[in-house]
Amino acid sequence: MLNEQFLDYFKSEKNCSEQTITSYGLDLREFEEFFKSLDKNLTWTTVDETIIREWVIFLLDERNMKNSSVNRKLSTLRSFYHYLIKRGIIDVNPTMRVTGPKREKVLPAFVRTKEMDELIDMLDADTTYEGRLHRALILTLYLTGVRQSELLSLTDNDIDFGSKQIKVTGKRNKQRIIPFGPELEACIRDYLDARSQEFGQGFDHLFINTKGRPLSKRQLWSVVNERLTAVTTTYKRSPHVLRHTFATAMLNNGADLVSIQKLLGHTNLNTTQVYTHVSFEELKKTYQNAHPRS
């Protein structure tokens, strides 16, 4: 059978994983069952674009499948018919003129202000070196919106207490300056005092773990995940969530998009505009919860 030949080809010549092969096989069997249910005489080589469009509609309307899942199945079908073209089995690829559904907009996860206030109060109570480190990490992410890679690459020299600015090296080594206020200044000074008492001087990195070595990405993720779990049910609890939280808080408190774009280091304003959708969704929830006729 043609679909079995296709799977054997991908397994032997493309070195695809067993999971990928299983997924491809399931997609093809589902499509074959679909077109056979329409007409028992249809074969892989006689299926046309109309049948494929009907299948897409069936997956969306009857199976209530997500757009992303439908597009993945359609991608499998495209690969299969491309294989048949290369083997000279068919002359025209019936998937070429079939457009999949638009990708759903995935709104960034963020932590609400009340939850962040609760977390910061909890961190204030821990005066150990680890507690001070965690507080400095959380507050720097939350109050500046830096990426995790940017945070981990910070050095002592990047912090200018005189002008209250942080020099950040972002993607493609582009640098930007982010201002900070008295709260973060006091937090970082307190952390540096604790670091000096614990390990002395002469570090290449700003943030040092409890063993006196530069903090790793895994350690940072673990800290943020553990601390956010204590205050929020947000399904994502990564350093990037605090970047989203920073941007959402800025927008909700009157900052304009261009300013937020510069602070985040986005090249394209369209990337920053996703936060307007987040704020609108929050506004909609507030309306639905508060208005008696909503």
CORHUSUL-V19551 format. One record per run of one state. SS is the DSSP state (~ for helix, > for strand, _ for the rest). FROM is the first residue (numbers start at 1). TO is the last residue. If there is no record, write none. Layout:
((SS;FROM;TO) (SS;FROM;TO))
This chain:
((_;1;1) (~;2;13) (_;14;17) (~;18;38) (_;39;48) (~;49;61) (_;62;66) (~;67;86) (_;87;112) (~;113;124) (_;125;128) (~;129;144) (_;145;147) (~;148;152) (_;153;155) (~;156;158) (>;159;160) (_;161;164) (>;165;169) (_;170;170) (~;171;173) (_;174;174) (>;175;179) (_;180;181) (~;182;199) (_;200;207) (>;208;208) (_;209;213) (>;214;214) (_;215;216) (~;217;229) (_;230;238) (~;239;252) (_;253;256) (~;257;264) (_;265;268) (~;269;272) (_;273;273) (~;274;290) (_;291;294))
